[in-house]
Amino acid sequence: MKKTIIYAFAAFTLMLFGCNDMLDKYPRDTFTNNAAFWSNANAVESYSNKFYDNYIGYSSKGNFGWFYFKSFSDDQVNPTFDDWTYKTIPSASTDWTAGSKEIRRVNYLLQGLSSSTLTNGEKARFMAIGRLNRAWEYYQMVRKFGNVQWMQDVITDPNDDRIYGSRTDRDVVIDSVLSDLNYAAANLDDVSDKTAWSKQMALAMKSDVCLYEGTFCKYRTANENGKAPDLSRAQKYLNESVAASEAIMNSGKFALSPNYGDIYNSLSLGNNKEIIFYRNYEKDMVMHSLVDYTCNSTEQFGISKDAIDAFLFLDGKPKANTSLDTDDKAVINSGGNYSVSKMLSQRDKRLSVLVDSIISFAGHGWARVNNMGVSASPQMTSSTGYTVRKYDNMSLDSYYRINIGTGYTDAPLYWYAVILLNDAEAKAELGTITQTDLDKTINLLQSRAGLKPMTLQPEADPANNMGISNLLWEIRRCRRCELMTDNWYRYWDLVRWHQLDKLDTSKHPDIMLGANLSNVNNVGVNVTSDKYMIGNTKMRTYDSKYYLYPIPNGQISLSPETGQNLGW
């Protein structure tokens, strides 16, 4: 019975290919898996292009994107509350099945190319695309589930023992991911189209993956992650991350945009030198819904007090050490709205790009669109008072800023600022970083943010609660402020640094707080004794099992050797 179910699922997967993946010259009701198909360059190109759908950006085909909506972190407060992704073991999960399906699609491509009559160069390129995307899917699955079964060919025989095999050790899987990424970087070309697969995109992915693996292996524990730290492995992957980052940096193809906000709300990222890889959207054709949640009346996932306090003051010092004015009270302005412009004027310039100077909350709504003199004026509110503005292109007609599914700004997926951050962090973790390294990486970002350069021996911040050096703390701070609300980075950063307990609201209440409402009359919302807005009163308690998602019960029923993750 068990084999029948799995075989039926495999057959269903083949049907899906017929419905979704095949184009004009081949039947749409069946999957054409033969040498003729894999020898047709146009057919293989169409098949390969389907993988672009897995890089969601702001949104893709009704799926929420990687920006802003991934609010489960210490940076944002979801008004309906973000709890752990899984608190009980599900019977089934798309987190498990979606990645497996895409890996199977890749393996069909790689297997098909073995019988193809395409030129060696064409086959190498398509194999590189396949292995790049297999690396991407396995990276996602390992981050979520730890050990996963490594598959590099297509299983069609329901009696194949591998169907019922145990999961592969996560370290072994990531080693295979690195091999795939190295092949992709070696066999993809430099191309001018930044929406296309390229060597530089493969190197950027490698930079991210290897930084994750290096730091995860350095900070993991046997009790909480199932495996003890492996400093040799950490060093290997951190060096691999540096190599990939510096290949991009030394290419001379990329540079920071003069303005921090340019990469988030642009109608065209194709000529932006900071961009390595992006998702294109087109007016009235391919659109997203990101700006709807930054301009309309839906209560925003507001930025937390903890996140606001992470931004340095313009003297380069944190809140505890600065000599500048630390007053963060909202004050009423000439328009009758409550403003934090004074606070923003003292801080890292990225903060005033991230949030509005006007705070808005229940009973005190505000319309950003109104300030542009257009008639439509939905009243925004926020769970914390701090509304997100950096994704909003204020030059667009109001219709495209406030209506569902009408956004068409391009979404960055890999960009140069992240590479600079990766390079600096990896070298700092290795203990090899120099002032020259800082000046070539972090200090370029500091300069753009209006901050003083970072040195190798920064002043200690009393807020450092991660047990790390002052230098690493400041590099992590720069990363947090640079990438706030971007690409789900913050959550996975906390995982790889072994700091997931920072999402425990009972121990870190500031992650659920917002603006200082001391001067507000008729507040009408929950506040603390010192008048900070409470974004949500629900509690989230940390448990070490949350470092890994649970394996769905349905999967274990089909194949008991899969086993369950630690603590579940």
Secondary structure, DSSP 8 states (H G I E B T S, - for coil): -HHHHHHHHHHHHHHHHHHHT--TTS-SSS---SHHHHT-HHHHHHHHHGGGGG--TTEETTEE-SSSS---SSSEE-TT----S-SS--S--HHHHHHHHHHHHHHHHHHHHTT--S-HHHHHHHHHHHHHHHHHHHHHHHHHHSSB----S----TT-GGGG---B-HHHHHHHHHHHHHHHHHHS---S-TTS--HHHHHHHHHHHHHHHHHHHHH--HHHHSS---HHHHHHHHHHHHHHHHHHHHTS-----SSGGGGTS-S--TT-TTEEEEE--BTTTB-B-TTHHHHSSSEE-EE-HHHHHHS-BTTS--TTT--S----B-EE-TTS-EE-HHHHHTB-HHHHHHB-SEE-BTTB-B-TGGGGT-S----BEESSS--B-TT--TTS-HHHHHSTT-B---EEEEEHHHHHHHHHHHHHHHT---HHHHHHTHHHHHHHTT-----SS----TT--SS--HHHHHHHHHHHHHTTTSTTHHHHHHHHTT-GGGG-TTT-GGGGEEEE-TT-SS--S-B-TT-EEES--------GGGGS----HHHHHH-GGG---TT-
